[in-house]
Amino acid sequence: MSVLLSGLQGARQTLEDNRRLIEDPRMSRSLLLGLLVLSGLPRDGSEIGVIDLAHNLGLGASTTYRYVATLLSVGLLERDPSTRRYRLAR
């Protein structure tokens, strides 16, 4: 996980910044959006809600939620049950 995140450190942080890559037919749109969502999570262990994450990235809330739910299900994210906010898995 730390190798992946270190590779994302220089990643462009919004959908608009990545529009050209996302629209390139040679690229996987879903993978790029998933990586964008992953790169938008705080690296300091703090938590963020889906709405704030979506806003920061320039994505829709439902789209962001689907990616977050997927990343959570494969163990890359953790969810605090009391706050319903997400953080990178430790």
N, C-alpha and C positions, 0 to 999 in steps of 0.2 A: 504494500500500500504506500509506504513512504517513497519508494522509487517512482510509482505512478504520480504521486502528488508533486514530487520534485520536478518531474517532467512537465507538469501542468503549471508550474510557477510563472512561466513567461507567457502562458496562454492568454489570448484576448478574452476579456471577461463578459462580453454581452453578445446577444444574438446578432445585433447589428454589426459588431466587429467581425463576426464570423460568417456573415451572410454569403460572401463569395464562396467560401468553402462548402457551406451547407447546400448551396444551389448547384455545386459542381456535380454532374452526373456520375463522376468516377468515385465520389466519396459516399460513405454511409451516413446519411442524415441522422439516423437514430443514434449511431455511435457518437457522432460529433455532439449531438444535443445532450446525450448522457454524460459525456466528458465535460461539457460546458456546465451542467448542473453540479457535477462533482467538484469542478474547479471553483464554483461559487460558494462552497461551504467554508466556514471559517477554519483556518488551519491551526488555530490556537486552542482547540478543544471546546470553544464556546458553541452555543446552539443558535439555530436560526429557524424561523417558521417558514412554511411553504410560501405564504403570500409575500413576505419580505424577500425571500430568495428569488421568486418569480419576478418581482419588481426590479431587483438588482440586475437580473440577467436579461430583462426585456422579453420574458416568456409569459405565456398565459398560466394562470394558477392551476388549471386542470392538467395541462401538459406537464408542468413542473411536478405536480403531485404524482403523476404516473411514473416519471423518472425516479423520483425520490422513493416511491413504494418499491420499485424494482431494485434500486440500490440497497434499500433496507433489507429486502428479502434475500439478497445474496451476501449480506453481512458487511457491506462497505459503509453503511451508515447505522447509527443507533438513534432510537427515539426515546425521549424522556416521557414516560406515561403521564406524568402530572402536568407538564407544560405543553405536551404534544409538539415539541420542537425537536429538531434534528441536529446531529453532529457527526463528524467523521468517526468511524469505528476506531476504538483504541486497540 
